[in-house]
Amino acid sequence: MIKIICVGKVKESFYRDAIQEYMKRLTRYHKVVIEEVIDSNIKSEGDLILRHIGSKDYVITLEIEGNGMNSLEFADMLDKNLARYSNIVFVIGGSDGLDDRVKNISNYKLSFSRLTFPHQLFRVILLEQIYRGFKILNNETYHK
C-alpha cells in the first residue's frame, strides 16, 4: 500500500477534484490512501503523523532540503521499494514543516523542488507523480 500522510484538510473544491481524479486513476495500479492529520503546531502534528507510521514502513518525507530526482528515477524508486516493503509512506508536513522526530525516521528525504508549494497543491503534484511513475513502470504512454 502507498500511504500519504498530510497535515490539514483540502479546502478548495478544484484541489479535491484533482485529488479524487488521480486517486481514481491509481486504483488500477496500486492501493493508495490519504491520511489527514489536524493542522496544529509542529510537535502535535508530529505526534499525529507518527501514529500513522508502522515500524516496517518505508518512509519518504517531502522536504525542501531533500534529494531531487526525475520522473524515471522516481518510478524506479517506487518499483524497488514496493518490492521490498509492504507500505511506502509519503509525509507532507504542515506550513511550519516537519517535526524532527518524523524527519529522523525518514528512509528518504525527497524534494520535488526548491520552491515552496501550497500544501493542498502539493498533494495533487505528488499523486500525479505517483500516477506517472506507474505509467512509466507499465510502459504506458502519458503526456510529457
Buried (B, 14 or more C-beta within 10 A) or exposed (E): EBBBBBBBEBEEEEBBEBBEBBBEBBEEBBEBEBBBBEBBEBEBBBBBBBEBBEEEBBBBBBBEEBEEBEBEEBBBBBBEBBEEBEBBBBBBBBEEBBBEEBBEBBEBBBBBEEEEBEBBBBBBBBBBBBBBBBBBBEEEEEEE
